[in-house]
Amino acid sequence: MKVKKTNAMRQLDTHKIDYVPHDLKLSEAADAQTVANLLNATEQQVFKTLVTVGHDKEHYVFMLPANAHLSLKKAAKAAGTKKIEMITQKELFPLTGYVHGGCSPLGMKKKFATFIDQSALEQEKIFFSGGQIGVQIEMDPKDLIETFKVQPADLCEE
């Protein structure tokens, strides 16, 4: 399948990392179940990307299973800061270059400390946004962790 290269894919290509792009032909952001069904995957394999700001004014990126909720307390602990909160939707594009529903942890305007829920290590392959609504990248989470210094951590609410 021919998918237009995104910044995230270019970054993977630069590092010669194997991945499979998927174009789901979506015109707007879809929920985790819909994306998982379209990819023939489980919701535990589909990861969403969330951007936060700490009380230290630093930005942090968190990847977690699309059906899970980020524990702000666990996120702050992982990032080594006192408190973390989500950024507003209108702050997302100027900060990352990505729109809501198409935010990839790779290829952002600036490199931010990035964390992935440790459940990713239980998966052979995970899917995450390729940087456009409807575009997903499928790859081995270990390559993501090793190459891009993404830190595994316990991030989800119980």
Secondary structure, 3 states (H helix, E strand, C coil): CCCCCCHHHHHHHHCCCCCEEEECCCCCCCCHHHHHHHHCCCCCCEEEEEEEEECCCCEEEEEEECCCCECHHHHHHHHCCCCEEECCHHHHHHHHCCCCCCCCCCCCCCCCEEEEEHHHHHCCCEEEECCCCCEEEEECHHHHHHHHCCEEECCECC
